[in-house]
């Protein structure tokens, strides 16, 4: 496993060591001891989630204002453009975003600590998205920021209007969003 710091303070790109041959491949998607050796901490994962979406679906930008969730995300089928936005007012990267391609082919993972909004858009015909969280889903604390907010300025690699859930279509502006200290 190789860990690389992204441009956002605390967001890490994780490239697993993949063992492959003509029969297929194997890799550890998470190893607490190795993760701790490389990052200095072990996230206390309490929930695993799995979603499937078709091309053009955009989910996000989601976060929980209380019971904030750290997320270890990856794609096991297809390809997405995955985004994290720093909502921590005390962070040197507050208000900035990072976007990466996650796919079944590149097997990359992204560690997004608590205090970030998260979203992704499906670039392939469909995608299956897996993520571990450090706290439980709490709908009463869930918030959503508009995916196309001009103050954030995410450069989504799409040339179409994405398909949104009703909740995501009602996302608030970054300037009106509740933030973390």
C-alpha positions in Angstrom: 0.0 0.0 0.0 1.3 3.4 -0.9 -0.2 6.6 0.6 0.1 10.0 -1.0 -1.1 13.3 0.6 -3.4 15.2 -1.8 -3.7 19.0 -2.1 -6.2 19.0 0.8 -4.9 18.7 4.3 -5.7 15.2 5.6 -7.2 13.7 2.4 -5.0 10.8 1.3 -4.8 8.8 -2.0 -4.2 5.1 -1.3 -2.8 2.8 -4.0 -3.0 -0.8 -2.8 -0.3 -3.4 -3.7 -2.1 -5.6 -6.2 -1.0 -9.2 -6.9 -2.1 -10.3 -10.3 -1.5 -13.0 -12.8 -3.4 -14.8 -15.6 -6.0 -16.1 -13.0 -7.0 -12.6 -11.8 -5.8 -10.4 -8.9 -5.8 -10.0 -5.1 -5.3 -7.0 -2.9 -6.0 -6.0 0.7 -8.5 -3.2 0.5 -7.9 -2.3 4.2 -5.3 -3.4 6.7 -5.5 -1.5 10.0 -1.8 -2.2 11.0 -0.5 -1.1 7.6 -2.8 1.9 7.4 -1.6 3.0 10.9 2.1 2.5 9.9 1.6 4.8 6.9 -0.7 7.4 8.3 -0.2 7.4 12.1 -3.8 6.6 12.9 -6.5 3.9 12.5 -9.9 5.1 11.5 -12.6 3.5 13.8 -14.8 2.2 11.0 -18.4 1.3 12.1 -20.3 1.0 8.8 -19.7 -0.2 5.2 -21.9 1.1 2.3 -22.3 0.0 -1.3 -24.1 1.9 -4.0 -24.6 1.3 -7.7 -25.4 4.1 -10.1 -25.7 4.5 -13.8 -23.7 6.9 -16.0 -24.4 10.5 -15.4 -25.6 10.1 -11.8 -24.1 12.7 -9.5 -24.3 12.1 -5.7 -23.3 14.9 -3.4 -22.0 17.0 -2.0 -22.9 15.3 1.3 -21.7 15.6 4.9 -23.0 15.3 8.4 -22.7 18.4 10.6 -22.8 16.2 13.7 -21.5 12.7 13.8 -19.2 13.7 11.1 -18.0 10.8 9.0 -14.6 10.0 7.8 -14.8 7.9 4.6 -12.5 5.4 2.9 -13.9 5.2 -0.6 -13.3 3.1 -3.7 -14.9 1.8 -6.8 -15.2 -2.0 -7.5 -17.0 -1.7 -10.9 -16.8 1.1 -13.4 -15.4 4.6 -13.0 -16.3 7.8 -11.1 -14.9 11.3 -10.6 -14.7 11.6 -6.8 -14.6 14.9 -5.0 -13.8 16.1 -1.4 -14.4 19.7 -0.3 -12.8 21.0 2.9 -15.4 22.5 5.2 -13.1 23.0 8.3 -12.9 26.7 8.9 -9.6 26.2 10.8 -8.0 24.3 8.0 -5.4 25.8 5.7 -7.3 24.3 2.8 -10.8 25.5 3.8 -13.1 25.9 0.9 -10.8 24.0 -1.6 -11.7 20.9 -3.4 -9.8 17.8 -4.7 -11.1 15.5 -7.5 -9.7 12.2 -8.5 -10.7 9.3 -10.8 -11.5 6.2 -8.9 -12.1 3.0 -10.9 -12.2 -0.7 -10.8 -9.2 -0.6 -13.1 -6.9 1.7 -11.0 -8.1 0.2 -7.7 -7.3 3.5 -5.9 -8.9 4.5 -2.7 -9.4 7.9 -1.1 -9.4 8.6 2.6 -11.6 11.6 3.4 -11.5 12.6 7.1 -14.4 14.1 9.0 -15.1 17.7 8.2 -15.4 17.3 4.4 -18.2 17.3 1.9 -18.1 14.4 -0.5 -19.6 13.6 -3.9 -19.0 11.7 -7.1 -20.3 11.5 -10.7 -20.4 8.2 -12.6 -18.3 8.3 -15.8 -18.8 4.7 -17.0 -22.0 3.0 -18.0 -22.5 2.1 -14.4 -20.4 2.1 -11.2 -20.4 0.3 -7.9 -19.0 2.5 -5.1 -17.9 1.1 -1.7 -17.1 3.1 1.4 -16.3 2.6 5.0 -17.4 5.3 7.5 -16.2 6.3 10.9 -19.7 7.1 12.2 -23.2 6.0 11.6 -25.5 7.6 9.1 -27.6 10.2 10.9 -30.2 11.7 8.5 -31.1 14.5 11.0 -27.5 15.8 10.7 -27.0 15.2 7.0 -26.4 18.3 4.8 -25.9 18.9 1.1 -24.1 21.6 -0.8 -24.9 22.3 -4.5 -22.6 20.2 -6.8 -22.2 23.2 -9.1 -21.7 26.0 -6.5 -19.6 28.7 -8.2 -17.8 29.6 -4.9 -16.3 26.1 -4.8 -15.8 25.9 -8.6 -15.4 22.1 -9.0 -14.4 21.3 -12.5 -16.5 18.2 -13.1 -15.2 16.3 -16.2 -18.7 16.1 -17.8 -20.4 17.7 -20.7 -24.0 16.9 -19.7 -26.4 17.8 -16.9 -26.0 15.1 -14.3 -28.9 13.1 -12.8 -29.6 14.2 -9.2 -31.7 13.0 -6.4 -34.4 15.3 -5.1 -32.3 16.0 -2.0 -29.2 16.8 -4.1 -31.1 19.1 -6.4 -32.0 21.1 -3.2 -28.4 21.5 -2.1 -27.6 24.8 -0.5 -24.9 27.3 -1.6 -21.5 27.0 -0.1 -21.9 30.5 1.4 -25.1 29.3 3.3 -23.8 25.9 4.4 -23.1 25.0 7.9 -19.4 24.5 8.4 -17.0 22.8 10.9 -14.9 24.8 13.3 
